[in-house]
C-alpha cells in the first residue's frame, strides 16, 4: 500500500520526497481507521495539499519538541488535521496525540511528548477496491509507455555479464 500510494502521489504531481512520506503516512492513516476519502482529497490538489504542508509541520514538531518543557504541547489547527495524525505517527519520538473539535466547528490536533510506545505498522491492510483503483490510476501516470525503441539498451551490457 505504501509503494502504490507513493507512486500515486508522484503521478498526481508531488515531489519525490513528499510522495515517499505520503506513502508511509497512508499506511499509518489506514492502520488507525482513517477515512479513505481524506487520502484522495489530499491527492486531488497538488498545489494546495496536506501532502506538501504536513512534512513541514513534522519537521517543526521535532524542532519544537526538542525545546519544549515537560508537559508542553503543540496544537495544529485547520484542515490538515485529517492526515496529521498519520504523519505524526511517523515521528521518530513517542508522542501523545489528541484531536478535539473546537467551538467554531474546526478541529485541533494536540501533540505532546508521550510515554506510550507507538503501534507497529500492521501486517496487512484492507483498502477498498475503489481506493486501490484510484491510486492505481494515478500511479499509471508514472509509467513509461511501451515501445520498441524503449526496449533497446534495456538489461545488462556484455561487460556486465562476466
Backbone bond lengths (Angstrom), bond angles and torsions (degrees), N, CA, C in turn:
res aa  C-N    CA-C-N  psi(-1)  N-CA   C-N-CA  omega(-1)  CA-C   N-CA-C  phi
1 X - - - 1.456 - - 1.530 110.87 -
2 X 1.325 115.13 -36.47 1.455 119.57 -179.60 1.524 110.91 -63.95
3 X 1.327 116.78 -47.11 1.464 120.78 -178.15 1.530 111.00 -65.30
4 X 1.329 116.84 -42.79 1.464 120.18 178.87 1.525 110.48 -62.87
5 X 1.318 117.12 -42.54 1.465 120.85 179.86 1.521 111.16 -65.64
6 X 1.320 116.54 -39.12 1.471 120.00 177.32 1.523 110.67 -63.11
7 X 1.341 116.97 -45.63 1.469 119.85 178.81 1.527 111.11 -64.64
8 X 1.334 116.95 -36.15 1.464 120.12 178.08 1.530 110.48 -63.86
9 X 1.324 116.15 -41.50 1.468 119.43 178.22 1.522 110.54 -64.35
10 X 1.324 117.42 -39.35 1.477 120.30 177.00 1.529 109.40 -64.88
11 X 1.325 117.61 -41.41 1.461 121.19 178.21 1.513 112.69 -64.72
12 X 1.325 116.64 -29.32 1.468 121.09 178.71 1.522 111.87 -79.68
13 X 1.348 116.79 -10.21 1.461 119.94 176.15 1.516 115.86 107.57
14 X 1.323 118.49 12.17 1.463 120.92 179.80 1.523 111.11 -84.77
15 X 1.332 117.78 148.77 1.460 121.47 178.03 1.536 111.32 -62.94
16 X 1.340 117.38 155.29 1.471 121.35 -175.44 1.535 114.69 -56.14
17 X 1.313 118.59 -44.50 1.469 119.89 -176.57 1.529 110.79 -65.02
18 X 1.313 117.66 -43.49 1.462 121.03 -179.98 1.533 110.50 -69.28
19 X 1.334 116.68 -35.94 1.465 120.36 177.86 1.532 110.63 -64.98
20 X 1.324 117.16 -40.56 1.469 120.73 179.70 1.526 110.77 -64.78
21 X 1.307 116.93 -42.90 1.468 120.23 179.15 1.529 110.47 -67.11
22 X 1.320 116.54 -37.62 1.466 120.54 177.02 1.531 109.88 -61.42
23 X 1.319 117.62 -42.52 1.461 120.82 178.58 1.516 111.89 -56.81
24 X 1.322 116.61 -43.19 1.468 120.95 178.43 1.531 110.84 -69.44
25 X 1.331 116.48 -39.11 1.466 120.51 -179.40 1.526 111.50 -66.65
26 X 1.330 117.65 -33.13 1.464 120.98 179.05 1.530 110.02 -59.21
27 X 1.317 116.85 -42.43 1.466 120.41 179.66 1.523 110.28 -61.18
28 X 1.326 116.94 -46.38 1.466 120.31 179.64 1.535 111.00 -65.14
29 X 1.330 115.56 -40.18 1.464 121.23 -179.89 1.533 110.28 -60.17
30 X 1.307 116.25 -49.59 1.460 120.73 -177.75 1.523 111.70 -71.53
31 X 1.322 117.21 -35.56 1.467 120.55 -179.61 1.523 111.88 -63.77
32 X 1.316 116.59 -26.37 1.457 120.64 -178.83 1.532 112.02 -106.13
33 X 1.324 116.17 21.73 1.456 120.71 172.77 1.507 116.24 77.27
34 X 1.335 117.27 20.68 1.460 120.12 178.74 1.517 111.37 -66.87
35 X 1.322 117.58 149.31 1.466 120.70 -178.16 1.531 111.97 -71.68
36 X 1.312 115.41 136.32 1.467 120.86 -179.34 1.520 112.10 -64.33
37 X 1.325 118.32 -31.95 1.463 120.32 -177.95 1.528 111.70 -62.84
38 X 1.340 117.78 -26.82 1.467 120.52 177.89 1.526 110.45 -65.03
39 X 1.321 117.22 -33.17 1.463 121.21 178.99 1.521 110.71 -69.45
40 X 1.313 116.00 -46.70 1.468 120.06 -179.68 1.524 111.29 -67.05
41 X 1.313 116.09 -36.18 1.467 120.79 177.24 1.537 110.42 -62.64
42 X 1.318 116.74 -42.23 1.472 120.96 179.71 1.526 110.98 -65.32
43 X 1.320 117.22 -36.22 1.469 121.12 -179.77 1.528 112.66 -74.99
44 X 1.314 116.86 -21.31 1.469 121.09 -173.89 1.522 113.94 -74.47
45 X 1.320 117.88 -19.76 1.465 120.32 -174.72 1.525 111.09 -128.02
46 X 1.338 118.27 78.14 1.466 120.66 -176.11 1.528 115.11 -61.24
47 X 1.304 118.42 -23.16 1.473 120.30 -179.29 1.535 112.35 -85.69
48 X 1.330 117.39 -22.26 1.465 121.74 -177.50 1.524 108.27 -141.70
49 X 1.329 116.02 77.80 1.453 120.54 -171.58 1.521 111.82 -135.28
50 X 1.325 116.32 148.90 1.462 119.10 173.06 1.533 111.86 -62.80
51 X 1.302 117.85 -20.13 1.470 121.09 177.70 1.524 109.62 -62.45
52 X 1.321 117.39 -31.78 1.462 121.59 176.98 1.522 112.27 -85.48
53 X 1.332 116.84 -37.07 1.468 120.67 -174.42 1.519 114.18 -82.45
54 X 1.321 118.38 -40.28 1.460 120.40 -171.66 1.534 114.49 -66.13
55 X 1.329 120.63 -33.61 1.470 117.50 173.74 1.526 112.18 -60.53
56 X 1.319 117.25 -34.60 1.467 120.70 177.06 1.521 110.75 -67.98
57 X 1.340 116.23 -39.48 1.458 120.38 177.59 1.525 109.91 -64.02
58 X 1.329 116.95 -40.58 1.461 121.03 178.73 1.528 110.62 -62.09
59 X 1.324 117.20 -42.36 1.474 120.82 176.37 1.533 110.61 -61.97
60 X 1.333 116.29 -45.28 1.468 120.51 178.39 1.526 110.89 -62.75
61 X 1.318 115.93 -41.69 1.458 120.59 179.61 1.531 110.94 -58.24
62 X 1.321 117.10 -45.52 1.459 120.58 -179.49 1.534 110.81 -64.29
63 X 1.304 116.65 -40.28 1.468 121.05 179.18 1.534 110.54 -66.17
64 X 1.319 117.06 -43.54 1.461 121.58 -178.31 1.526 111.08 -69.96
65 X 1.336 117.02 -42.27 1.459 119.47 -178.97 1.529 112.01 -62.41
66 X 1.320 116.52 -31.31 1.462 118.95 179.25 1.532 111.48 -69.16
67 X 1.316 117.92 -19.91 1.462 122.06 -178.13 1.533 113.05 -109.73
68 X 1.317 116.50 0.85 1.453 121.50 -174.69 1.529 112.02 -81.65
69 X 1.311 117.17 139.52 1.470 118.23 172.88 1.530 109.03 -68.90
70 X 1.302 116.89 158.36 1.463 119.21 178.96 1.519 109.76 -58.27
71 X 1.316 114.84 137.83 1.454 119.81 179.89 1.517 113.66 86.80
72 X 1.324 118.54 -5.29 1.452 121.03 178.14 1.513 110.45 -71.97
73 X 1.318 116.20 165.46 1.456 120.61 -179.62 1.518 109.51 -147.76
74 X 1.306 115.64 155.95 1.457 123.47 176.12 1.518 106.80 -118.01
75 X 1.317 117.63 131.60 1.458 121.35 -179.14 1.523 109.69 -111.90
76 X 1.322 115.53 130.53 1.459 122.49 176.97 1.518 107.26 -107.96
77 X 1.317 116.95 126.58 1.457 121.97 177.94 1.519 109.44 -109.21
78 X 1.305 115.79 158.19 1.448 119.14 169.24 1.510 114.93 109.89
79 X 1.301 113.40 -167.20 1.463 120.89 -170.43 1.519 114.18 -75.90
80 X 1.318 118.30 -15.79 1.461 120.07 -177.58 1.522 113.24 -78.85
81 X 1.324 117.20 -0.02 1.462 119.30 -176.76 1.532 112.43 -65.87
82 X 1.330 118.86 -21.23 1.467 120.41 -178.45 1.526 111.27 -64.41
83 X 1.316 118.37 -35.79 1.463 121.18 -179.74 1.524 112.91 -107.92
84 X 1.316 117.19 -8.28 1.468 120.43 -174.78 1.520 113.08 -61.67
85 X 1.317 117.90 -36.29 1.461 120.08 178.72 1.528 111.04 -60.18
86 X 1.316 116.58 -42.14 1.467 120.22 -179.54 1.524 110.68 -63.76
87 X 1.320 116.95 -42.51 1.460 120.38 178.49 1.527 110.49 -66.52
88 X 1.331 117.07 -40.44 1.468 120.58 179.66 1.519 110.86 -62.83
89 X 1.311 117.10 -33.09 1.471 120.26 179.16 1.528 112.17 -69.57
90 X 1.317 117.29 -13.40 1.467 121.17 176.47 1.523 112.23 -84.95
91 X 1.318 116.67 -10.06 1.470 120.95 -178.43 1.525 109.85 -61.15
92 X 1.327 116.96 143.16 1.467 120.32 -178.59 1.533 113.58 -79.87
93 X 1.319 117.29 18.76 1.466 122.24 176.50 1.522 108.01 -129.77
94 X 1.302 116.10 160.74 1.454 120.95 177.60 1.523 108.70 -83.67
95 X 1.312 115.57 127.87 1.458 121.56 -177.69 1.515 110.99 -122.41
96 X 1.300 115.00 153.77 1.448 122.22 167.92 1.528 105.05 -100.91
97 X 1.316 116.99 125.47 1.463 121.31 -175.48 1.521 109.79 -120.29
98 X 1.311 115.98 135.25 1.452 119.89 179.58 1.525 108.82 -144.90
99 X 1.309 116.52 133.53 1.466 120.54 177.48 1.528 107.76 -112.14
100 X 1.318 115.96 136.67 1.460 120.99 -177.02 1.519 109.87 -134.97
101 X 1.316 115.72 148.97 1.461 121.25 175.09 1.517 107.69 -96.08
102 X 1.319 114.46 127.66 1.463 120.53 -178.62 1.530 110.15 -85.73
103 X 1.329 116.52 167.14 1.470 122.31 -178.52 1.529 112.08 -58.96
104 X 1.347 117.37 -31.53 1.465 120.10 -178.44 1.532 112.57 -84.71
105 X 1.360 117.26 5.34 1.460 120.94 177.54 1.513 114.04 91.75
106 X 1.328 118.42 -10.30 1.457 120.17 177.16 1.531 109.36 -80.80
107 X 1.294 115.61 169.70 1.455 120.65 -179.08 1.516 109.55 -112.24
108 X 1.302 115.06 150.95 1.454 120.01 172.20 1.518 107.83 -128.21
109 X 1.296 115.66 147.21 1.453 122.49 179.12 1.512 106.82 -119.48
110 X 1.312 116.75 125.11 1.459 121.52 -177.37 1.524 108.84 -108.16
111 X 1.335 115.61 123.10 1.463 122.74 175.87 1.523 107.24 -105.68
112 X 1.284 117.39 136.15 1.464 120.88 174.75 1.519 107.90 -147.60
113 X 1.323 117.86 153.86 1.468 118.93 174.90 1.525 108.84 -57.04
114 X 1.306 117.04 137.55 1.456 120.93 -178.02 1.510 111.81 -126.63
115 X 1.307 115.93 172.87 1.454 119.70 178.73 1.523 112.33 -122.83
116 X 1.331 117.37 2.41 1.455 120.78 177.59 1.520 108.70 -92.19
117 X 1.328 117.72 125.31 1.464 118.84 -180.00 1.527 111.19 -62.14
118 X 1.304 115.03 148.11 1.462 120.57 -179.84 1.525 109.95 -68.75
119 X 1.326 115.10 150.79 1.458 119.59 176.25 1.515 109.35 -69.18
120 X 1.334 117.84 141.34 1.463 118.36 175.18 1.531 109.03 -70.66
121 X 1.318 117.43 154.64 1.464 118.93 177.14 1.529 110.08 -59.68
122 X 1.315 117.47 148.09 1.463 119.91 -178.11 1.527 111.47 -70.07
123 X 1.318 115.09 157.11 1.466 120.18 178.51 1.531 110.62 -70.67
124 X 1.304 117.29 -29.51 1.451 120.34 -179.80 1.512 111.01 -157.65
125 X 1.304 115.96 154.95 1.462 121.89 178.68 1.518 108.12 -121.26
126 X 1.303 116.71 160.17 1.456 121.40 179.45 1.529 109.72 -125.63
127 X 1.350 116.56 72.30 1.466 118.55 179.55 1.524 110.85 -70.54
128 X 1.306 115.68 155.30 1.465 119.56 177.70 1.530 109.68 -70.60
129 X 1.310 114.49 156.72 1.468 119.94 178.19 1.528 110.31 -62.22
130 X 1.331 117.20 -34.64 1.467 120.61 179.54 1.529 111.27 -64.56
131 X 1.335 116.70 -41.23 1.460 119.95 178.83 1.526 110.41 -65.75
132 X 1.321 117.57 -45.84 1.470 120.57 179.68 1.526 110.16 -61.23
133 X 1.312 116.94 -41.01 1.468 121.17 179.21 1.534 110.56 -63.68
134 X 1.322 117.31 -44.19 1.473 121.00 -179.65 1.527 110.93 -66.01
135 X 1.327 117.33 -43.16 1.463 120.21 177.98 1.520 111.08 -65.39
136 X 1.321 117.09 -41.03 1.469 121.22 179.78 1.526 111.39 -63.81
137 X 1.320 116.36 -37.32 1.473 120.34 178.72 1.526 110.33 -64.14
138 X 1.332 117.43 -43.94 1.460 120.38 177.12 1.528 111.14 -67.14
139 X 1.320 116.51 -41.88 1.469 120.61 -179.67 1.521 111.32 -62.11
140 X 1.320 117.32 -33.22 1.469 120.54 -178.42 1.531 112.59 -63.94
141 X 1.319 117.16 -18.75 1.466 120.27 177.54 1.526 111.87 -70.13
142 X 1.327 117.02 -13.63 1.469 120.12 179.70 1.521 112.21 -92.67
143 X 1.328 117.63 -7.58 1.463 120.54 -176.71 1.524 110.74 -80.13
144 X 1.313 116.11 144.23 1.460 121.89 176.00 1.521 107.16 -84.51
145 X 1.332 117.59 130.68 1.467 119.32 -179.86 1.531 110.62 -62.23
146 X 1.308 115.50 141.67 1.464 120.65 178.49 1.527 109.14 -68.85
147 X 1.319 115.68 136.71 1.464 121.05 175.52 1.520 108.08 -156.05
148 X 1.328 115.48 158.73 1.462 119.87 178.22 1.525 109.01 -63.79
149 X 1.315 117.68 -41.68 1.461 121.69 179.58 1.513 112.40 -62.83
150 X 1.313 116.88 -31.93 1.451 120.80 -179.27 1.511 113.48 -71.92
151 X 1.346 115.64 -16.26 1.465 119.57 -179.75 1.524 112.37 -85.98
152 X 1.328 118.88 -17.92 1.454 121.09 179.28 1.504 109.73 -69.69
153 X 1.286 116.33 131.67 1.453 120.87 177.16 1.525 113.29 87.32
154 X 1.325 117.37 -1.19 1.457 119.28 178.95 1.520 109.88 -76.78
155 X 1.309 116.98 145.63 1.454 121.05 176.95 1.511 112.06 92.53
156 X 1.302 115.55 -177.77 1.457 121.64 -177.12 1.527 110.31 -75.34
157 X 1.312 115.99 147.65 1.462 121.10 174.07 1.515 109.19 -84.92
158 X 1.348 115.77 172.69 1.453 119.49 -178.60 1.515 113.21 -59.41
159 X 1.296 116.28 -37.16 1.461 120.13 -178.91 1.528 112.18 -68.18
160 X 1.341 116.62 -23.82 1.454 121.51 -179.42 1.529 113.27 -82.00
161 X 1.318 116.91 -8.44 1.466 120.44 -175.34 1.521 112.59 -102.29
162 X 1.304 118.16 21.67 1.475 119.73 -177.34 1.494 111.87 -61.68
